Amino acid sequence: MTASQILDLIAPQYMADPNKASFIILARGQTSLCFYGTNYERAVALRTAHMLALRDAAQSGAGGGEVASKREGDLAIAYHKSTIGDGDSDLVLTIYGKQLMGLTAGSGPVIGVTGGNDDGCA
């Protein structure tokens, strides 16, 4: 399955998004084929859904993140914020990012015999 098809399955709310293809291109630039291997398209789809969810949160003024608390009288919503120091720290802010973190933990380069590998991964 392609990243676009997987994205449609895991986040159908973005199926008709006019910027879907552009976000997939951006996600490909942040996702390593060599690292994810056979999980590459899924990783791209998860990163795309994560990026789209962050965009939607920013556009709505919600700020993103998981809801930490709510109040109904005079409406107040508080969000958890990330405290991780690496470049992917925003992944904790969406369910898609958390799923990508799980996929990352279960992925990685495979050590094997070299030679005859033409996929561009060393």
C-alpha positions, -999 to 999 in steps of 0.1 A, spaced: 0 0 0 11 35 -6 15 62 21 -16 79 6 -37 47 9 -25 41 44 -33 77 54 -68 73 41 -73 43 63 -58 56 95 -70 92 92 -100 94 68 -106 130 78 -77 140 56 -88 119 26 -100 150 6 -75 175 21 -63 197 -8 -28 197 7 -25 160 14 0 153 -14 22 181 -3 22 169 33 31 134 21 61 149 2 72 168 33 68 136 54 89 116 30 117 142 34 117 135 72 114 97 70 143 73 62 136 44 38 168 28 50 157 29 86 120 19 82 125 -6 54 93 -24 47 75 -1 72 85 30 52 51 38 36 34 33 70 59 56 87 53 83 60 16 80 64 18 83 102 42 113 100 18 129 74 -12 124 97 8 138 126 17 169 106 -18 175 94 -32 171 130 -6 197 142 -17 220 114 -53 217 123 -46 223 160 -26 254 151 -53 267 128 -80 262 154 -59 280 181 -59 248 202 -21 247 204 -19 210 200 -12 182 224 -33 159 245 -60 174 266 -47 175 302 -79 190 317 -113 205 307 -138 227 325 -172 235 313 -182 267 332 -164 296 313 -148 269 291 -112 261 298 -90 235 282 -54 227 291 -30 207 270 0 186 278 33 199 264 63 179 253 95 181 274 116 158 252 147 174 239 152 157 205 141 169 171 110 146 171 97 159 204 65 170 189 56 134 181 41 131 216 15 157 207 -7 135 185 -19 99 185 -3 95 150 31 108 163 29 83 192 22 55 168 52 66 147 73 65 179 62 29 185 70 20 149 104 36 152 111 16 184 104 -16 165 123 -6 134 159 0 124 186 -9 101 193 -46 97 228 -58 98 236 -83 71 259 -94 44 269 -65 21 270 -66 -17 242 -68 -42 220 -44 -23 208 -18 -48 182 0 -25 206 28 -18 210 18 19 246 12 31 
